[in-house]
Amino acid sequence: MVIYLKDIKEFYKKHRFLIWILTLVLPAAGLFLGCVFWKNMFWDNFLWKYYWGTVVSDAENRIINGIGPEYNIVNTLTYGVILAGALFLIYRLLRKLEITPGYRFFVSLSPFILLGSVLRVMEDADFFPKPWIYLFISPLIYVFLGLTVLLLLLIGDIVEKRFEKKNIRNKTLFFSGVIPLSICTCLLFSRGLQRPDAVLLILGTASLLTAVVFSAFKLLKSPYPKLSTYVLGSNVLLFFAHFLDASATFVGTDFYNYAEKHPLPAFLINLSGTGAVMYPLKFVLIFLIIYVLDIIYKKEIKDISRKNQKFFLKSYGKLQSSFPKILGIHFVNSVKYQENAESVFRDKTLTGLIKICVFILGLAPGVRDMLRIGIGV
């Protein structure tokens, strides 16, 4: 028996609610029962060892039974899978709310990106007592802030539709983030900035490297037109965010004896003997992401659009037939135009969402490490 992709899609559309329930409930139920009946296997040697133990170790700032605050391969891969699933659900929600993650959406979201970093440093500086401290440990802090952002978007959407006013969602999101960000930043800096030179070094290095990369692509875009996409503002911000993260890692590990928590960067730093190895790693990573999103993926969208346009021309060239056939052609054309418009909207929503996610993955740890080094915690 041959199973086609179309059959799988139809099956998913019919039973997607059940599929998502089983995907979320079955693993959780299995782990719960395992912890009840086989505690040593499921809790001690799995959940505690690879997940919760690292959170507790980070909160208490000490090694507990050989488990430190560093990420490991198991929880890194798990968090990656969860992030991919969360992005898919957020993508569907943004489409439903007809939100394109453009400039205005990014500005509205930016206070929450910075708030996550500030709250992490406040946890490092022992601002929060137990058990609240666990809420501000990665990745729980980003789950909490992510759910808060989604809730605010839904509230803003309801208010927009109720009062028939535009941009309420973005304003609600922006000011809901700016107010706690301002308060938390003031509280954090009340401790004093112990290493302003380190902060200036990190910011200066990230800015300088971003300017160098921007200038290089600006010069190369004439002989290589495809490289013009790398000088777009959103892509320059991606380079800056990850160069900031690389700079904070370099300054922290090479000058102030901080340790890298993620497995791959830690391995490369130990192998090379310097945190500067993060610079080429970050450059290659962002270069490839932009190439895939803005060159390869957009070319596929343009090819779809061209095929639709050719179909329109062929259809209109056959208008010599009977009136019913003309109606049929117009109906098919309208469907094709709708599909084309939806594909362009999906393209902007998907690429915008992925870029924002990549930006957060660079800026959030970069700002957190920079503030942590600057304040001296």
C-alpha positions in Angstrom: 0.0 0.0 0.0 1.4 3.4 -1.0 0.8 6.4 1.2 1.0 9.8 -0.4 1.9 13.1 1.3 -1.6 14.4 0.3 -3.2 11.5 2.3 -1.0 12.4 5.4 -2.1 16.1 5.1 -5.7 15.2 4.9 -5.5 12.8 7.9 -3.8 15.6 9.9 -6.5 18.1 9.0 -9.2 15.8 10.1 -7.6 14.7 13.3 -5.1 17.5 14.2 -6.7 18.3 17.5 -6.4 14.7 18.6 -2.9 14.4 17.3 -1.7 17.5 19.3 -3.4 16.3 22.4 -1.7 12.9 22.1 1.6 14.6 21.3 1.5 16.7 24.4 -0.4 14.5 26.9 1.1 11.0 26.3 4.8 12.0 27.0 3.8 14.0 30.1 1.6 11.1 31.3 4.4 8.6 30.6 6.9 10.6 32.5 4.6 11.1 35.5 3.8 7.4 35.8 7.4 6.6 35.4 8.4 8.9 38.2 5.7 7.4 40.5 6.5 3.7 39.8 10.2 3.8 38.7 11.5 6.9 40.5 15.2 5.9 40.2 15.0 5.4 36.5 12.8 8.3 35.4 13.5 11.0 38.0 16.9 10.4 39.4 18.6 9.2 36.2 16.7 11.2 33.7 14.5 14.2 34.6 16.7 15.4 37.5 20.0 14.5 35.9 19.4 16.2 32.5 16.7 18.9 33.2 15.6 19.9 36.7 19.0 19.4 38.4 20.6 22.0 36.1 17.9 24.5 37.0 18.3 23.9 40.8 22.1 24.1 40.4 21.8 27.4 38.6 19.4 28.8 41.2 21.6 27.8 44.1 24.9 28.6 42.3 26.6 25.4 43.3 27.2 21.8 42.0 24.6 19.3 43.4 25.6 15.7 43.3 27.9 16.2 40.3 25.3 18.3 38.4 26.2 21.8 37.5 24.2 24.7 35.8 25.6 23.9 32.3 23.4 22.7 29.5 23.9 19.2 28.3 23.3 17.5 24.9 20.0 15.9 26.1 18.3 19.1 27.4 19.7 21.2 24.5 18.2 18.9 21.9 14.9 18.7 23.9 14.7 22.5 24.2 15.4 22.8 20.5 12.5 20.5 19.6 10.2 22.3 22.0 11.2 25.6 20.5 10.5 24.3 16.9 7.0 23.1 18.1 6.4 26.4 19.8 7.4 28.4 16.7 5.0 26.4 14.6 2.1 27.1 17.0 3.0 30.8 17.2 3.2 30.9 13.4 -0.3 29.6 13.2 -1.5 32.1 15.8 0.1 35.0 14.0 -1.6 33.9 10.7 -4.9 33.7 12.5 -4.5 37.1 14.0 -3.2 38.4 10.6 0.0 39.7 12.2 3.1 40.1 10.0 6.3 40.2 12.2 7.6 43.4 10.7 9.3 46.5 12.0 6.4 47.7 14.2 5.9 44.2 15.7 9.6 44.0 16.4 9.7 47.3 18.2 6.7 46.3 20.3 8.3 43.1 21.3 11.8 44.5 22.0 11.1 45.5 25.7 10.2 41.9 26.5 13.4 40.6 24.9 15.5 43.0 27.1 13.3 42.3 30.1 14.2 38.6 29.9 17.9 39.4 30.0 17.5 41.9 32.9 15.4 39.4 35.0 18.1 36.7 34.4 20.8 39.0 35.8 18.6 40.0 38.7 18.3 36.3 39.5 22.1 36.0 39.3 22.3 38.9 41.7 20.0 37.2 44.2 17.1 39.7 43.9 14.4 36.9 44.2 13.8 34.5 47.1 12.8 30.9 46.9 10.7 29.5 45.3 10.2 32.5 42.9 13.8 32.3 41.9 13.2 29.2 39.8 10.8 31.1 37.6 13.7 33.4 36.5 16.0 30.5 35.4 16.4 29.6 31.7 14.5 28.3 30.0 11.5 28.8 32.4 11.9 32.6 32.2 11.5 32.6 28.4 8.5 30.3 28.6 6.9 32.6 31.1 7.6 35.8 29.0 6.6 34.0 25.8 3.2 33.1 27.3 2.8 36.6 28.6 3.4 38.1 25.1 0.9 35.7 23.5 -1.7 36.6 26.1 -1.1 40.4 25.5 -1.5 39.8 21.7 -4.8 38.1 22.2 -6.1 40.8 24.6 -4.9 43.5 22.1 -6.6 41.7 19.2 -9.9 41.5 21.2 -9.7 45.2 22.1 -8.9 46.2 18.5 -11.9 44.3 17.1 -14.2 45.6 19.9 -13.3 49.3 19.4 -12.3 49.1 15.7 -9.0 50.8 16.2 -5.6 49.9 14.7 -2.2 49.3 16.4 -3.7 48.7 19.8 -2.0 45.3 19.9 1.4 46.8 19.3 0.9 49.6 21.8 -0.4 47.2 24.4 2.5 44.9 24.0 5.1 47.7 24.0 3.9 49.6 27.1 3.3 46.3 29.0 7.0 45.5 28.5 8.5 49.0 28.9 7.0 49.6 32.4 8.5 46.5 34.1 11.7 46.8 32.0 12.2 50.3 33.4 11.5 49.3 37.0 13.7 46.2 36.8 16.6 48.1 35.1 16.6 50.8 37.8 16.6 48.1 40.5 19.4 46.2 38.9 21.7 49.3 38.3 21.1 50.3 41.9 23.8 47.7 42.7 26.2 49.8 40.7 28.2 49.1 37.5 31.4 47.5 38.6 33.1 47.0 35.1 32.0 49.8 32.7 35.1 49.2 30.7 34.0 45.6 30.0 30.5 46.8 28.9 32.1 49.4 26.5 34.5 46.7 25.1 31.6 44.3 24.4 29.4 46.9 22.8 32.2 48.5 20.9 33.5 45.2 19.5 30.0 44.1 18.4 29.3 47.4 16.8 32.7 47.5 15.0 32.4 44.0 13.6 28.8 44.7 12.5 30.0 47.8 10.7 32.9 45.9 9.0 30.5 43.1 7.8 28.0 45.7 6.6 30.7 47.6 4.7 32.1 44.4 3.1 28.6 43.3 1.8 28.0 46.9 0.6 31.1 46.8 -1.5 30.4 43.2 -2.8 26.8 43.7 -3.7 27.6 45.3 -7.1 29.6 42.3 -8.5 27.4 39.9 -6.5 23.8 41.2 -6.5 22.5 38.4 -4.2 24.6 39.8 -1.4 22.5 43.0 -1.4 20.1 41.2 1.0 22.8 41.2 3.7 22.7 45.0 4.0 19.0 45.1 4.8 18.3 46.5 8.3 16.8 43.3 9.7 19.8 41.2 8.6 22.3 43.7 10.0 20.5 43.5 13.3 20.9 39.7 13.2 24.7 40.1 12.8 24.8 42.7 15.6 22.8 40.5 18.1 25.1 37.5 17.6 28.3 39.5 17.5 27.1 41.0 20.9 26.7 37.4 22.2 30.1 36.4 20.8 31.7 39.5 22.3 30.2 38.9 25.8 31.4 35.3 25.6 34.9 36.3 24.5 35.3 39.0 27.2 33.8 36.8 29.9 35.8 33.7 29.3 39.1 35.2 28.3 39.3 38.1 30.8 37.0 37.4 33.7 37.0 33.6 34.1 33.4 33.0 33.2 32.4 29.7 31.8 30.3 28.9 28.7 27.2 26.8 29.5 26.2 25.5 26.1 27.8 22.3 24.9 29.0 23.1 21.4 30.4 26.6 22.2 32.0 25.2 25.4 33.7 22.4 23.3 35.0 24.8 20.7 36.3 27.3 23.3 38.1 24.4 25.2 39.5 23.2 21.8 40.7 26.6 20.6 41.6 28.0 24.1 39.8 31.2 23.5 36.2 32.6 23.3 37.1 34.4 20.1 36.2 31.3 18.3 32.6 32.4 18.6 33.1 35.2 16.1 33.6 33.0 13.0 31.0 30.6 14.3 28.4 33.3 14.6 29.2 34.9 11.3 28.9 31.6 9.4 25.6 30.8 11.2 23.9 34.1 10.4 25.2 34.1 6.9 23.7 30.7 6.2 20.4 31.6 7.9 20.0 34.8 5.8 21.0 32.9 2.7 18.3 30.2 3.3 15.5 32.7 4.3 16.1 35.6 1.9 17.6 33.9 -1.1 16.7 30.3 -1.4 13.2 30.4 0.2 12.1 33.7 -1.4 13.2 32.3 -4.8 10.8 29.4 -4.4 8.0 31.8 -3.5 8.8 33.9 -6.6 8.8 30.7 -8.8 5.3 29.9 -7.4 4.1 33.4 -8.3 5.5 33.2 -11.8 3.7 29.8 -12.4 0.5 31.4 -11.2 1.0 34.4 -13.5 1.6 32.1 -16.5 -1.6 30.2 -15.6 -3.5 33.5 -15.5 -2.3 34.5 -19.0 -3.1 31.1 -20.5 -6.6 31.2 -18.9 -7.4 34.7 -20.2 -6.1 33.7 -23.6 -9.0 31.2 -23.8 -11.8 33.6 -23.3 -13.2 32.8 -26.8 -15.1 29.8 -25.3 -18.6 29.7 -23.9 -19.9 31.9 -21.1 -20.0 29.1 -18.5 -16.4 28.3 -19.3 -15.5 32.0 -18.8 -17.1 31.9 -15.4 -15.1 28.8 -14.6 -11.9 30.4 -15.7 -12.6 33.5 -13.6 -13.3 31.3 -10.6 -10.1 29.3 -11.0 -8.2 32.6 -11.4 -9.6 34.0 -8.2 -8.6 30.9 -6.3 -5.1 31.1 -7.8 -4.8 34.8 -6.9 -5.9 34.0 -3.3 -3.4 31.1 -3.1 -0.7 33.4 -4.3 -1.6 36.1 -1.8 -1.7 33.6 1.0 1.7 32.2 0.0 3.3 35.7 0.1 1.7 36.3 3.5 2.9 33.0 4.8 6.4 33.8 3.4 6.5 37.2 5.3 5.1 35.7 8.5 7.4 32.7 8.5 10.6 34.5 7.6 9.8 37.3 10.0 9.1 34.9 12.9 12.3 32.9 12.3 14.4 36.1 12.1 12.9 37.4 15.4 13.6 34.0 17.0 17.2 34.0 15.8 17.6 37.6 16.9 16.3 36.8 20.4 18.7 33.8 20.6 21.6 36.1 20.0 20.6 39.3 21.8 19.0 37.9 25.0 22.1 35.9 26.1 24.4 38.6 24.8 22.7 41.3 26.9 22.4 39.0 29.9 26.2 38.1 29.8 27.2 41.8 29.2 25.1 43.0 32.2 26.3 40.2 34.4 30.0 41.0 33.6 29.4 44.7 34.1 27.6 44.4 37.4 30.1 41.7 38.6 27.8 38.8 39.4 
